[in-house]
Amino acid sequence: MAEISKATIADIGELNKLINSAYRGETAKKGWTNEAHLLGGIRVDEEELGNIINREKSFFLKYTENQKITACVLLEKHDDEMYLGMLTVSPELQGRGVGKELLKAVEIQARQSGCAKIYMTVISVRIELIAWYQRHGYKDTGIRKPFPVDQKFRISKNPLEFIVLEKEV
């Protein structure tokens, strides 16, 4: 039976492995949504995950099956809005509804936190992923943000930008 709960510092190693396996490299290519064709390097490391978890208004929800984390999502409260990031589903489980379950949990968390909106950034060329979020009620705000090119993990193969999607809850 699957369970969704908040991740702790003890989960960092498992989260790190999951997120990197779903976003980049050969393992990521097993899933329908990844950045392996766009970016090299890793997506995140344990230090960054620890910094995120230790911030006052940010946390990860983890989706656990048989005592193994198979999906997760980052949430950060910013005033009356909830930022959603790093929605990750193990490549082997993508397409089975796990992402939808996490999105529902995000909406519950946002409402419980007094947030009126959930927003996220998505790389603009990830058309299939953007369409998936739009099918779940997220709308393109028209806002574009530069993609970081000088950070230690994000080695871009092409010039990229983010679009901002949002959903009222």
Rosetta constraint file for C-alpha pairs under 8 A:
AtomPair CA 1 CA 65 HARMONIC 6.06 0.50
AtomPair CA 1 CA 66 HARMONIC 7.02 0.50
AtomPair CA 2 CA 63 HARMONIC 6.70 0.50
AtomPair CA 2 CA 64 HARMONIC 5.49 0.50
AtomPair CA 2 CA 65 HARMONIC 4.60 0.50
AtomPair CA 2 CA 66 HARMONIC 7.39 0.50
AtomPair CA 3 CA 62 HARMONIC 7.99 0.50
AtomPair CA 3 CA 63 HARMONIC 5.68 0.50
AtomPair CA 3 CA 64 HARMONIC 5.24 0.50
AtomPair CA 3 CA 65 HARMONIC 6.69 0.50
AtomPair CA 4 CA 61 HARMONIC 6.45 0.50
AtomPair CA 4 CA 62 HARMONIC 5.52 0.50
AtomPair CA 4 CA 63 HARMONIC 4.56 0.50
AtomPair CA 4 CA 64 HARMONIC 6.36 0.50
AtomPair CA 4 CA 102 HARMONIC 7.79 0.50
AtomPair CA 4 CA 105 HARMONIC 7.74 0.50
AtomPair CA 5 CA 61 HARMONIC 5.43 0.50
AtomPair CA 5 CA 62 HARMONIC 5.50 0.50
AtomPair CA 5 CA 63 HARMONIC 6.83 0.50
AtomPair CA 6 CA 59 HARMONIC 6.85 0.50
AtomPair CA 6 CA 60 HARMONIC 5.75 0.50
AtomPair CA 6 CA 61 HARMONIC 4.49 0.50
AtomPair CA 6 CA 62 HARMONIC 5.93 0.50
AtomPair CA 7 CA 11 HARMONIC 6.02 0.50
AtomPair CA 7 CA 59 HARMONIC 7.00 0.50
AtomPair CA 7 CA 60 HARMONIC 5.35 0.50
AtomPair CA 7 CA 61 HARMONIC 5.73 0.50
AtomPair CA 7 CA 62 HARMONIC 5.66 0.50
AtomPair CA 8 CA 12 HARMONIC 7.20 0.50
AtomPair CA 8 CA 53 HARMONIC 7.25 0.50
AtomPair CA 9 CA 50 HARMONIC 6.61 0.50
AtomPair CA 9 CA 53 HARMONIC 6.98 0.50
AtomPair CA 11 CA 15 HARMONIC 6.03 0.50
AtomPair CA 12 CA 16 HARMONIC 5.95 0.50
AtomPair CA 12 CA 46 HARMONIC 6.09 0.50
AtomPair CA 12 CA 49 HARMONIC 6.42 0.50
AtomPair CA 12 CA 50 HARMONIC 6.80 0.50
AtomPair CA 13 CA 17 HARMONIC 6.36 0.50
AtomPair CA 13 CA 46 HARMONIC 6.49 0.50
AtomPair CA 14 CA 18 HARMONIC 6.17 0.50
AtomPair CA 14 CA 69 HARMONIC 6.88 0.50
AtomPair CA 15 CA 19 HARMONIC 5.99 0.50
AtomPair CA 15 CA 69 HARMONIC 7.21 0.50
AtomPair CA 15 CA 72 HARMONIC 7.57 0.50
AtomPair CA 16 CA 20 HARMONIC 6.14 0.50
AtomPair CA 16 CA 44 HARMONIC 6.69 0.50
AtomPair CA 16 CA 45 HARMONIC 6.04 0.50
AtomPair CA 16 CA 46 HARMONIC 6.00 0.50
AtomPair CA 16 CA 49 HARMONIC 7.35 0.50
AtomPair CA 17 CA 21 HARMONIC 6.04 0.50
AtomPair CA 18 CA 22 HARMONIC 6.28 0.50
AtomPair CA 18 CA 69 HARMONIC 7.69 0.50
AtomPair CA 18 CA 70 HARMONIC 7.06 0.50
AtomPair CA 18 CA 71 HARMONIC 7.41 0.50
AtomPair CA 18 CA 88 HARMONIC 7.56 0.50
AtomPair CA 18 CA 89 HARMONIC 7.86 0.50
AtomPair CA 18 CA 90 HARMONIC 6.42 0.50
AtomPair CA 19 CA 23 HARMONIC 6.20 0.50
AtomPair CA 19 CA 43 HARMONIC 7.10 0.50
AtomPair CA 19 CA 44 HARMONIC 7.40 0.50
AtomPair CA 19 CA 86 HARMONIC 7.54 0.50
AtomPair CA 19 CA 88 HARMONIC 6.00 0.50
AtomPair CA 19 CA 89 HARMONIC 7.97 0.50
AtomPair CA 19 CA 90 HARMONIC 7.95 0.50
AtomPair CA 20 CA 24 HARMONIC 5.77 0.50
AtomPair CA 20 CA 25 HARMONIC 7.84 0.50
AtomPair CA 20 CA 28 HARMONIC 7.89 0.50
AtomPair CA 20 CA 42 HARMONIC 5.97 0.50
AtomPair CA 20 CA 43 HARMONIC 5.48 0.50
AtomPair CA 20 CA 44 HARMONIC 6.66 0.50
AtomPair CA 21 CA 25 HARMONIC 6.88 0.50
AtomPair CA 21 CA 26 HARMONIC 7.99 0.50
AtomPair CA 21 CA 27 HARMONIC 5.46 0.50
AtomPair CA 21 CA 28 HARMONIC 5.31 0.50
AtomPair CA 21 CA 90 HARMONIC 7.40 0.50
AtomPair CA 21 CA 91 HARMONIC 7.57 0.50
AtomPair CA 22 CA 27 HARMONIC 6.76 0.50
AtomPair CA 22 CA 28 HARMONIC 4.36 0.50
AtomPair CA 22 CA 29 HARMONIC 7.90 0.50
AtomPair CA 22 CA 31 HARMONIC 7.23 0.50
AtomPair CA 22 CA 33 HARMONIC 7.97 0.50
AtomPair CA 22 CA 34 HARMONIC 6.27 0.50
AtomPair CA 22 CA 88 HARMONIC 6.55 0.50
AtomPair CA 22 CA 89 HARMONIC 6.75 0.50
AtomPair CA 22 CA 90 HARMONIC 5.82 0.50
AtomPair CA 22 CA 91 HARMONIC 5.61 0.50
AtomPair CA 23 CA 28 HARMONIC 5.46 0.50
AtomPair CA 23 CA 33 HARMONIC 7.76 0.50
AtomPair CA 23 CA 34 HARMONIC 4.67 0.50
AtomPair CA 23 CA 35 HARMONIC 5.26 0.50
AtomPair CA 23 CA 36 HARMONIC 6.37 0.50
AtomPair CA 23 CA 43 HARMONIC 6.54 0.50
AtomPair CA 23 CA 88 HARMONIC 7.89 0.50
AtomPair CA 24 CA 28 HARMONIC 5.37 0.50
AtomPair CA 24 CA 29 HARMONIC 7.81 0.50
AtomPair CA 24 CA 34 HARMONIC 6.49 0.50
AtomPair CA 24 CA 35 HARMONIC 5.64 0.50
AtomPair CA 24 CA 36 HARMONIC 4.38 0.50
AtomPair CA 24 CA 39 HARMONIC 7.15 0.50
AtomPair CA 24 CA 40 HARMONIC 6.79 0.50
AtomPair CA 24 CA 41 HARMONIC 7.19 0.50
AtomPair CA 24 CA 42 HARMONIC 6.27 0.50
AtomPair CA 24 CA 43 HARMONIC 6.74 0.50
AtomPair CA 25 CA 29 HARMONIC 7.04 0.50
AtomPair CA 25 CA 36 HARMONIC 5.41 0.50
AtomPair CA 25 CA 40 HARMONIC 7.36 0.50
AtomPair CA 25 CA 41 HARMONIC 7.89 0.50
AtomPair CA 25 CA 42 HARMONIC 7.98 0.50
AtomPair CA 26 CA 30 HARMONIC 7.50 0.50
AtomPair CA 26 CA 36 HARMONIC 7.44 0.50
AtomPair CA 27 CA 91 HARMONIC 7.28 0.50
AtomPair CA 28 CA 33 HARMONIC 7.84 0.50
AtomPair CA 28 CA 34 HARMONIC 5.81 0.50
AtomPair CA 28 CA 35 HARMONIC 7.82 0.50
AtomPair CA 28 CA 36 HARMONIC 6.65 0.50
AtomPair CA 28 CA 91 HARMONIC 6.05 0.50
AtomPair CA 29 CA 33 HARMONIC 7.88 0.50
AtomPair CA 29 CA 34 HARMONIC 6.65 0.50
AtomPair CA 29 CA 36 HARMONIC 6.84 0.50
AtomPair CA 29 CA 91 HARMONIC 7.64 0.50
AtomPair CA 30 CA 91 HARMONIC 5.51 0.50
AtomPair CA 30 CA 92 HARMONIC 6.75 0.50
AtomPair CA 31 CA 90 HARMONIC 7.71 0.50
AtomPair CA 31 CA 91 HARMONIC 4.14 0.50
AtomPair CA 31 CA 92 HARMONIC 6.47 0.50
AtomPair CA 31 CA 93 HARMONIC 7.91 0.50
AtomPair CA 31 CA 94 HARMONIC 5.98 0.50
AtomPair CA 32 CA 91 HARMONIC 7.51 0.50
AtomPair CA 32 CA 94 HARMONIC 6.91 0.50
AtomPair CA 32 CA 95 HARMONIC 7.76 0.50
AtomPair CA 33 CA 128 HARMONIC 7.72 0.50
AtomPair CA 33 CA 129 HARMONIC 6.64 0.50
AtomPair CA 35 CA 39 HARMONIC 5.81 0.50
AtomPair CA 36 CA 40 HARMONIC 6.54 0.50
AtomPair CA 38 CA 156 HARMONIC 6.41 0.50
AtomPair CA 38 CA 157 HARMONIC 5.74 0.50
AtomPair CA 38 CA 158 HARMONIC 6.93 0.50
AtomPair CA 39 CA 154 HARMONIC 6.62 0.50
AtomPair CA 39 CA 155 HARMONIC 5.55 0.50
AtomPair CA 39 CA 156 HARMONIC 4.77 0.50
AtomPair CA 39 CA 157 HARMONIC 5.65 0.50
AtomPair CA 40 CA 154 HARMONIC 7.03 0.50
AtomPair CA 40 CA 155 HARMONIC 5.27 0.50
AtomPair CA 40 CA 156 HARMONIC 6.63 0.50
AtomPair CA 40 CA 157 HARMONIC 7.26 0.50
AtomPair CA 41 CA 153 HARMONIC 5.69 0.50
AtomPair CA 41 CA 154 HARMONIC 6.64 0.50
AtomPair CA 41 CA 155 HARMONIC 6.09 0.50
AtomPair CA 42 CA 153 HARMONIC 5.36 0.50
AtomPair CA 42 CA 154 HARMONIC 7.26 0.50
AtomPair CA 43 CA 153 HARMONIC 5.73 0.50
AtomPair CA 43 CA 154 HARMONIC 6.80 0.50
AtomPair CA 44 CA 48 HARMONIC 6.44 0.50
AtomPair CA 44 CA 49 HARMONIC 7.12 0.50
AtomPair CA 44 CA 153 HARMONIC 6.56 0.50
AtomPair CA 45 CA 49 HARMONIC 6.36 0.50
AtomPair CA 46 CA 50 HARMONIC 6.06 0.50
AtomPair CA 47 CA 51 HARMONIC 6.27 0.50
AtomPair CA 48 CA 52 HARMONIC 6.23 0.50
AtomPair CA 49 CA 53 HARMONIC 6.19 0.50
AtomPair CA 50 CA 54 HARMONIC 6.03 0.50
AtomPair CA 51 CA 55 HARMONIC 6.35 0.50
AtomPair CA 52 CA 58 HARMONIC 6.30 0.50
AtomPair CA 52 CA 59 HARMONIC 6.86 0.50
AtomPair CA 53 CA 58 HARMONIC 6.11 0.50
AtomPair CA 53 CA 59 HARMONIC 5.16 0.50
AtomPair CA 53 CA 60 HARMONIC 7.09 0.50
AtomPair CA 54 CA 58 HARMONIC 7.59 0.50
AtomPair CA 55 CA 59 HARMONIC 7.81 0.50
AtomPair CA 57 CA 76 HARMONIC 5.58 0.50
AtomPair CA 57 CA 77 HARMONIC 5.41 0.50
AtomPair CA 57 CA 78 HARMONIC 7.78 0.50
AtomPair CA 58 CA 74 HARMONIC 7.25 0.50
AtomPair CA 58 CA 75 HARMONIC 5.53 0.50
AtomPair CA 58 CA 76 HARMONIC 4.11 0.50
AtomPair CA 58 CA 77 HARMONIC 6.43 0.50
AtomPair CA 59 CA 74 HARMONIC 5.87 0.50
AtomPair CA 59 CA 75 HARMONIC 5.49 0.50
AtomPair CA 59 CA 76 HARMONIC 6.58 0.50
AtomPair CA 60 CA 72 HARMONIC 6.46 0.50
AtomPair CA 60 CA 73 HARMONIC 5.40 0.50
AtomPair CA 60 CA 74 HARMONIC 4.40 0.50
AtomPair CA 60 CA 75 HARMONIC 6.01 0.50
AtomPair CA 61 CA 72 HARMONIC 5.43 0.50
AtomPair CA 61 CA 73 HARMONIC 5.37 0.50
AtomPair CA 61 CA 74 HARMONIC 6.55 0.50
AtomPair CA 61 CA 75 HARMONIC 7.60 0.50
AtomPair CA 61 CA 102 HARMONIC 7.97 0.50
AtomPair CA 62 CA 69 HARMONIC 6.31 0.50
AtomPair CA 62 CA 70 HARMONIC 7.70 0.50
AtomPair CA 62 CA 71 HARMONIC 5.92 0.50
AtomPair CA 62 CA 72 HARMONIC 4.32 0.50
AtomPair CA 62 CA 73 HARMONIC 6.74 0.50
AtomPair CA 63 CA 69 HARMONIC 5.66 0.50
AtomPair CA 63 CA 70 HARMONIC 5.85 0.50
AtomPair CA 63 CA 71 HARMONIC 4.90 0.50
AtomPair CA 63 CA 72 HARMONIC 5.74 0.50
AtomPair CA 63 CA 102 HARMONIC 7.58 0.50
AtomPair CA 64 CA 68 HARMONIC 5.27 0.50
AtomPair CA 64 CA 69 HARMONIC 4.36 0.50
AtomPair CA 64 CA 70 HARMONIC 5.82 0.50
AtomPair CA 64 CA 71 HARMONIC 7.15 0.50
AtomPair CA 65 CA 69 HARMONIC 6.47 0.50
AtomPair CA 65 CA 70 HARMONIC 6.72 0.50
AtomPair CA 70 CA 89 HARMONIC 6.15 0.50
AtomPair CA 70 CA 90 HARMONIC 5.38 0.50
AtomPair CA 70 CA 93 HARMONIC 7.82 0.50
AtomPair CA 71 CA 87 HARMONIC 7.62 0.50
AtomPair CA 71 CA 88 HARMONIC 5.24 0.50
AtomPair CA 71 CA 89 HARMONIC 4.24 0.50
AtomPair CA 71 CA 90 HARMONIC 5.94 0.50
AtomPair CA 71 CA 98 HARMONIC 7.43 0.50
AtomPair CA 71 CA 99 HARMONIC 7.77 0.50
AtomPair CA 72 CA 86 HARMONIC 7.53 0.50
AtomPair CA 72 CA 87 HARMONIC 5.88 0.50
AtomPair CA 72 CA 88 HARMONIC 5.22 0.50
AtomPair CA 72 CA 89 HARMONIC 6.68 0.50
AtomPair CA 72 CA 102 HARMONIC 7.49 0.50
AtomPair CA 73 CA 84 HARMONIC 6.99 0.50
AtomPair CA 73 CA 85 HARMONIC 6.17 0.50
AtomPair CA 73 CA 86 HARMONIC 5.45 0.50
AtomPair CA 73 CA 87 HARMONIC 4.25 0.50
AtomPair CA 73 CA 88 HARMONIC 6.13 0.50
AtomPair CA 73 CA 102 HARMONIC 7.26 0.50
AtomPair CA 74 CA 83 HARMONIC 7.89 0.50
AtomPair CA 74 CA 84 HARMONIC 5.75 0.50
AtomPair CA 74 CA 85 HARMONIC 4.88 0.50
AtomPair CA 74 CA 86 HARMONIC 5.68 0.50
AtomPair CA 74 CA 87 HARMONIC 6.70 0.50
AtomPair CA 75 CA 82 HARMONIC 6.50 0.50
AtomPair CA 75 CA 83 HARMONIC 5.54 0.50
AtomPair CA 75 CA 84 HARMONIC 4.94 0.50
AtomPair CA 75 CA 85 HARMONIC 6.43 0.50
AtomPair CA 75 CA 106 HARMONIC 7.67 0.50
AtomPair CA 76 CA 82 HARMONIC 5.66 0.50
AtomPair CA 76 CA 83 HARMONIC 5.01 0.50
AtomPair CA 76 CA 84 HARMONIC 6.84 0.50
AtomPair CA 77 CA 81 HARMONIC 6.04 0.50
AtomPair CA 77 CA 82 HARMONIC 4.61 0.50
AtomPair CA 77 CA 83 HARMONIC 6.26 0.50
AtomPair CA 77 CA 113 HARMONIC 7.79 0.50
AtomPair CA 77 CA 115 HARMONIC 7.84 0.50
AtomPair CA 78 CA 82 HARMONIC 5.96 0.50
AtomPair CA 78 CA 83 HARMONIC 7.10 0.50
AtomPair CA 79 CA 115 HARMONIC 7.56 0.50
AtomPair CA 80 CA 114 HARMONIC 6.25 0.50
AtomPair CA 80 CA 115 HARMONIC 4.28 0.50
AtomPair CA 80 CA 116 HARMONIC 5.87 0.50
AtomPair CA 80 CA 117 HARMONIC 7.15 0.50
AtomPair CA 81 CA 110 HARMONIC 7.63 0.50
AtomPair CA 81 CA 115 HARMONIC 4.80 0.50
AtomPair CA 81 CA 116 HARMONIC 5.92 0.50
AtomPair CA 81 CA 117 HARMONIC 4.90 0.50
AtomPair CA 81 CA 118 HARMONIC 5.72 0.50
AtomPair CA 81 CA 119 HARMONIC 7.21 0.50
AtomPair CA 82 CA 110 HARMONIC 5.99 0.50
AtomPair CA 82 CA 115 HARMONIC 6.16 0.50
AtomPair CA 82 CA 117 HARMONIC 6.25 0.50
AtomPair CA 82 CA 118 HARMONIC 4.63 0.50
AtomPair CA 82 CA 119 HARMONIC 6.29 0.50
AtomPair CA 83 CA 118 HARMONIC 5.73 0.50
AtomPair CA 83 CA 119 HARMONIC 5.03 0.50
AtomPair CA 83 CA 120 HARMONIC 5.66 0.50
AtomPair CA 84 CA 106 HARMONIC 7.82 0.50
AtomPair CA 84 CA 118 HARMONIC 6.65 0.50
AtomPair CA 84 CA 119 HARMONIC 6.04 0.50
AtomPair CA 84 CA 120 HARMONIC 5.16 0.50
AtomPair CA 85 CA 120 HARMONIC 6.20 0.50
AtomPair CA 85 CA 121 HARMONIC 7.46 0.50
AtomPair CA 87 CA 99 HARMONIC 7.53 0.50
AtomPair CA 88 CA 99 HARMONIC 7.64 0.50
AtomPair CA 89 CA 93 HARMONIC 6.53 0.50
AtomPair CA 89 CA 94 HARMONIC 5.97 0.50
AtomPair CA 89 CA 98 HARMONIC 7.00 0.50
AtomPair CA 89 CA 99 HARMONIC 6.51 0.50
AtomPair CA 90 CA 94 HARMONIC 6.41 0.50
AtomPair CA 93 CA 98 HARMONIC 7.42 0.50
AtomPair CA 94 CA 98 HARMONIC 7.15 0.50
AtomPair CA 94 CA 99 HARMONIC 7.60 0.50
AtomPair CA 97 CA 101 HARMONIC 6.39 0.50
AtomPair CA 98 CA 102 HARMONIC 6.37 0.50
AtomPair CA 99 CA 103 HARMONIC 6.24 0.50
AtomPair CA 100 CA 104 HARMONIC 6.34 0.50
AtomPair CA 101 CA 105 HARMONIC 6.36 0.50
AtomPair CA 102 CA 106 HARMONIC 6.14 0.50
AtomPair CA 103 CA 107 HARMONIC 6.35 0.50
AtomPair CA 104 CA 108 HARMONIC 6.42 0.50
AtomPair CA 105 CA 109 HARMONIC 6.20 0.50
AtomPair CA 106 CA 110 HARMONIC 6.05 0.50
AtomPair CA 107 CA 111 HARMONIC 6.23 0.50
AtomPair CA 107 CA 118 HARMONIC 7.65 0.50
AtomPair CA 107 CA 169 HARMONIC 6.50 0.50
AtomPair CA 108 CA 112 HARMONIC 6.12 0.50
AtomPair CA 109 CA 113 HARMONIC 6.06 0.50
AtomPair CA 110 CA 114 HARMONIC 6.36 0.50
AtomPair CA 110 CA 115 HARMONIC 5.07 0.50
AtomPair CA 110 CA 116 HARMONIC 7.41 0.50
AtomPair CA 110 CA 117 HARMONIC 7.52 0.50
AtomPair CA 110 CA 118 HARMONIC 7.08 0.50
AtomPair CA 110 CA 169 HARMONIC 7.41 0.50
AtomPair CA 111 CA 115 HARMONIC 5.47 0.50
AtomPair CA 111 CA 116 HARMONIC 7.06 0.50
AtomPair CA 111 CA 169 HARMONIC 6.70 0.50
AtomPair CA 115 CA 169 HARMONIC 7.50 0.50
AtomPair CA 116 CA 168 HARMONIC 5.78 0.50
AtomPair CA 116 CA 169 HARMONIC 5.47 0.50
AtomPair CA 117 CA 166 HARMONIC 6.66 0.50
AtomPair CA 117 CA 167 HARMONIC 5.51 0.50
AtomPair CA 117 CA 168 HARMONIC 4.32 0.50
AtomPair CA 117 CA 169 HARMONIC 5.56 0.50
AtomPair CA 118 CA 166 HARMONIC 5.49 0.50
AtomPair CA 118 CA 167 HARMONIC 5.29 0.50
AtomPair CA 118 CA 168 HARMONIC 6.40 0.50
AtomPair CA 118 CA 169 HARMONIC 7.18 0.50
AtomPair CA 119 CA 164 HARMONIC 6.85 0.50
AtomPair CA 119 CA 165 HARMONIC 5.55 0.50
AtomPair CA 119 CA 166 HARMONIC 4.11 0.50
AtomPair CA 119 CA 167 HARMONIC 6.45 0.50
AtomPair CA 120 CA 164 HARMONIC 5.65 0.50
AtomPair CA 120 CA 165 HARMONIC 5.39 0.50
AtomPair CA 120 CA 166 HARMONIC 6.42 0.50
AtomPair CA 121 CA 162 HARMONIC 5.59 0.50
AtomPair CA 121 CA 163 HARMONIC 5.45 0.50
AtomPair CA 121 CA 164 HARMONIC 4.58 0.50
AtomPair CA 121 CA 165 HARMONIC 6.28 0.50
AtomPair CA 122 CA 126 HARMONIC 7.25 0.50
AtomPair CA 122 CA 130 HARMONIC 7.10 0.50
AtomPair CA 122 CA 162 HARMONIC 5.19 0.50
AtomPair CA 122 CA 163 HARMONIC 5.45 0.50
AtomPair CA 122 CA 164 HARMONIC 6.59 0.50
AtomPair CA 122 CA 165 HARMONIC 7.53 0.50
AtomPair CA 123 CA 147 HARMONIC 7.80 0.50
AtomPair CA 123 CA 160 HARMONIC 6.78 0.50
AtomPair CA 123 CA 161 HARMONIC 5.74 0.50
AtomPair CA 123 CA 162 HARMONIC 4.41 0.50
AtomPair CA 123 CA 163 HARMONIC 6.29 0.50
AtomPair CA 124 CA 130 HARMONIC 7.90 0.50
AtomPair CA 124 CA 160 HARMONIC 7.20 0.50
AtomPair CA 124 CA 161 HARMONIC 5.85 0.50
AtomPair CA 124 CA 162 HARMONIC 5.29 0.50
AtomPair CA 124 CA 163 HARMONIC 5.49 0.50
AtomPair CA 125 CA 160 HARMONIC 7.70 0.50
AtomPair CA 126 CA 130 HARMONIC 6.25 0.50
AtomPair CA 127 CA 131 HARMONIC 6.13 0.50
AtomPair CA 128 CA 132 HARMONIC 6.24 0.50
AtomPair CA 129 CA 133 HARMONIC 6.38 0.50
AtomPair CA 130 CA 134 HARMONIC 6.17 0.50
AtomPair CA 131 CA 135 HARMONIC 6.19 0.50
AtomPair CA 132 CA 136 HARMONIC 6.62 0.50
AtomPair CA 133 CA 137 HARMONIC 6.62 0.50
AtomPair CA 133 CA 138 HARMONIC 5.47 0.50
AtomPair CA 134 CA 138 HARMONIC 4.58 0.50
AtomPair CA 134 CA 139 HARMONIC 5.89 0.50
AtomPair CA 137 CA 167 HARMONIC 6.16 0.50
AtomPair CA 138 CA 165 HARMONIC 5.76 0.50
AtomPair CA 138 CA 166 HARMONIC 5.06 0.50
AtomPair CA 138 CA 167 HARMONIC 4.70 0.50
AtomPair CA 139 CA 165 HARMONIC 5.20 0.50
AtomPair CA 139 CA 166 HARMONIC 5.38 0.50
AtomPair CA 139 CA 167 HARMONIC 6.35 0.50
AtomPair CA 140 CA 163 HARMONIC 7.14 0.50
AtomPair CA 140 CA 164 HARMONIC 6.13 0.50
AtomPair CA 140 CA 165 HARMONIC 4.59 0.50
AtomPair CA 140 CA 166 HARMONIC 6.73 0.50
AtomPair CA 141 CA 163 HARMONIC 7.77 0.50
AtomPair CA 141 CA 164 HARMONIC 5.83 0.50
AtomPair CA 141 CA 165 HARMONIC 5.70 0.50
AtomPair CA 141 CA 166 HARMONIC 6.76 0.50
AtomPair CA 142 CA 163 HARMONIC 7.14 0.50
AtomPair CA 142 CA 164 HARMONIC 7.00 0.50
AtomPair CA 143 CA 163 HARMONIC 5.97 0.50
AtomPair CA 143 CA 164 HARMONIC 5.54 0.50
AtomPair CA 144 CA 161 HARMONIC 6.74 0.50
AtomPair CA 144 CA 162 HARMONIC 5.57 0.50
AtomPair CA 144 CA 163 HARMONIC 4.67 0.50
AtomPair CA 144 CA 164 HARMONIC 6.33 0.50
AtomPair CA 145 CA 161 HARMONIC 5.85 0.50
AtomPair CA 145 CA 162 HARMONIC 5.02 0.50
AtomPair CA 145 CA 163 HARMONIC 6.40 0.50
AtomPair CA 145 CA 164 HARMONIC 7.70 0.50
AtomPair CA 146 CA 160 HARMONIC 7.23 0.50
AtomPair CA 146 CA 161 HARMONIC 4.81 0.50
AtomPair CA 146 CA 162 HARMONIC 6.15 0.50
AtomPair CA 147 CA 159 HARMONIC 7.97 0.50
AtomPair CA 147 CA 160 HARMONIC 5.61 0.50
AtomPair CA 147 CA 161 HARMONIC 4.62 0.50
AtomPair CA 147 CA 162 HARMONIC 5.95 0.50
AtomPair CA 148 CA 154 HARMONIC 7.03 0.50
AtomPair CA 149 CA 154 HARMONIC 6.26 0.50
AtomPair CA 149 CA 155 HARMONIC 6.54 0.50
AtomPair CA 149 CA 156 HARMONIC 6.52 0.50
AtomPair CA 150 CA 154 HARMONIC 7.31 0.50
AtomPair CA 150 CA 155 HARMONIC 7.78 0.50
AtomPair CA 151 CA 155 HARMONIC 7.75 0.50
AtomPair CA 156 CA 160 HARMONIC 7.43 0.50
